[in-house]
Amino acid sequence: YNSKYPFLFLRQGKVCVSGGYLDGSIHICNLDGVESFHIAKRHFTTVTAIGSDEKEKYLLTGSEFGDVILWRITPEVKMQQVHHFFHHEAQVTSVSFNNECRVFTTSSLDGTCNVYYIKTGQLLRTCLLYTSPSPRDS
């Protein structure tokens, strides 16, 4: 599964988005020499997965707790929360977009993969990838 320190480059490598911080924050850093740093904190625990759509209009983040946030990326590369989802019962391991189908997916150590509609955030389907006892059941 994804690293405990996920990161993603945006804007042709000029911006880095990183997770893995214990406070649940994501850090957005401008790498083109201009002083610019932004911290967005909406997760309750460490961010374990980060992904962006092809046009870099949206960002997805998932955490150890299992929550997923869909963010809108502003032209100033600030993050605006669009939706906050709580459909996983364990750590989020992967997030990805499919712009052609206008959906995004999330997967988790709970053995599920969720498919959402980008525009509304509606959960379209949950697929069972494998069965695993939930860490929350322990």
C-alpha positions, 0 to 999 in steps of 0.5 A: 500500500501507499507510503506513510509519507505520500506526496504529489507534484502539481503545476508541472513540478512547481508545487509539492503536496505532502501528507504523512503528518501526525496532525492530519494536515497536508502541506502545499509548497511552491517550489519555483522560488517564490515563498509560498506555503499552505497547510490544510488540516481537515483529517483527524489522523495521518494522510496516507494517500494523495491524488489529483485529477488530470486537469489539477482542479481537484485533489483527493486525500485519504487517511489512516482513520479511513476518511477521504476528502475531495478538495478543489485546488484554487489558482493560488494553489490553496485547498478548498474542501468540497466533500468529506467522506466516512465510508471506509473502516480502515486506512485509505491506501489509494485514491484515483480519478477517472476524468473520462467517466467523471468518477474517483475511486478510493480503496482501503485496508478494510477490503473495499473500493468505493466509486464516487461521482466527482460533481456531486460526491455521490457514492455510486458503488462499493466493491468488496476486494477481499474480506479482512477483519476491520481494525476498528473491530479489535 
